[in-house]
Amino acid sequence: MLNDVKTVLRRSPATLLQDAVGAVALIVMLMASLHLPSLV
């Protein structure tokens, strides 16, 4: 399994970075939407 992870990281580091940025964006939107009712 560790070899599989290394292979994925070597093949597509740019895609992995894009996926990480997308995941962070989803978390930020989730947190903002959960706090929105308390702001209104």
Backbone as CSV, one residue per row, in Angstrom:
resi,resn,N_x,N_y,N_z,CA_x,CA_y,CA_z,C_x,C_y,C_z
1,MET,0.823,-1.197,0.000,0.000,0.000,0.000,0.864,1.257,0.000
2,LEU,1.953,1.226,0.733,2.848,2.383,0.765,3.445,2.637,-0.615
3,ASN,3.732,1.565,-1.333,4.250,1.720,-2.696,3.209,2.358,-3.606
4,ASP,1.949,2.006,-3.410,0.880,2.595,-4.217,0.787,4.099,-3.963
5,VAL,0.891,4.503,-2.714,0.828,5.928,-2.375,2.004,6.670,-3.003
6,LYS,3.180,6.091,-2.921,4.364,6.721,-3.525,4.201,6.857,-5.037
7,THR,3.646,5.826,-5.653,3.437,5.857,-7.105,2.464,6.965,-7.486
8,VAL,1.372,7.081,-6.745,0.382,8.123,-7.027,1.004,9.495,-6.855
9,LEU,1.778,9.689,-5.814,2.418,10.991,-5.582,3.410,11.345,-6.690
10,ARG,4.121,10.341,-7.190,5.079,10.601,-8.264,4.390,10.902,-9.594
11,ARG,3.265,10.264,-9.846,2.601,10.413,-11.146,1.841,11.723,-11.282
12,SER,1.222,12.179,-10.212,0.336,13.332,-10.370,0.375,14.267,-9.163
13,PRO,1.492,14.931,-8.925,1.544,15.853,-7.785,0.654,17.081,-7.986
14,ALA,0.489,17.530,-9.226,-0.352,18.702,-9.491,-1.819,18.387,-9.227
15,THR,-2.250,17.211,-9.620,-3.629,16.807,-9.386,-3.895,16.651,-7.899
16,LEU,-2.929,16.109,-7.184,-3.080,15.947,-5.740,-3.203,17.304,-5.068
17,LEU,-2.443,18.276,-5.519,-2.523,19.629,-4.972,-3.891,20.235,-5.260
18,GLN,-4.398,20.041,-6.463,-5.721,20.558,-6.815,-6.802,19.910,-5.963
19,ASP,-6.668,18.614,-5.705,-7.637,17.920,-4.860,-7.592,18.459,-3.428
20,ALA,-6.397,18.732,-2.928,-6.255,19.264,-1.578,-6.876,20.657,-1.480
21,VAL,-6.652,21.487,-2.488,-7.239,22.833,-2.506,-8.764,22.738,-2.572
22,GLY,-9.274,21.826,-3.352,-10.714,21.630,-3.443,-11.310,21.163,-2.123
23,ALA,-10.625,20.268,-1.435,-11.111,19.783,-0.142,-11.121,20.908,0.885
24,VAL,-10.090,21.733,0.885,-10.046,22.874,1.807,-11.173,23.853,1.492
25,ALA,-11.431,24.088,0.217,-12.517,24.992,-0.169,-13.869,24.454,0.300
26,LEU,-14.079,23.148,0.176,-15.327,22.555,0.652,-15.479,22.695,2.163
27,ILE,-14.402,22.513,2.892,-14.452,22.647,4.351,-14.746,24.084,4.748
28,VAL,-14.129,25.034,4.051,-14.388,26.451,4.349,-15.844,26.794,4.077
29,MET,-16.390,26.327,2.955,-17.794,26.599,2.647,-18.723,25.948,3.665
30,LEU,-18.382,24.744,4.116,-19.191,24.077,5.127,-19.183,24.868,6.427
31,MET,-18.016,25.297,6.865,-17.926,26.063,8.106,-18.675,27.397,7.983
32,ALA,-18.550,28.041,6.843,-19.256,29.315,6.640,-20.774,29.106,6.652
33,SER,-21.238,28.044,6.022,-22.673,27.805,5.990,-23.213,27.402,7.365
34,LEU,-22.416,26.756,8.183,-22.847,26.398,9.525,-22.897,27.614,10.462
35,HIS,-22.054,28.612,10.198,-22.026,29.804,11.033,-22.946,30.905,10.523
36,LEU,-23.463,30.752,9.318,-24.304,31.779,8.725,-25.578,32.075,9.535
37,PRO,-26.297,31.099,10.045,-27.506,31.411,10.822,-27.238,32.283,12.056
38,SER,-26.078,32.139,12.660,-25.788,32.962,13.841,-25.449,34.398,13.469
39,LEU,-25.123,34.654,12.212,-24.783,36.008,11.776,-26.014,36.803,11.332
40,VAL,-27.072,36.084,10.975,-28.273,36.753,10.438,-29.196,37.145,11.557
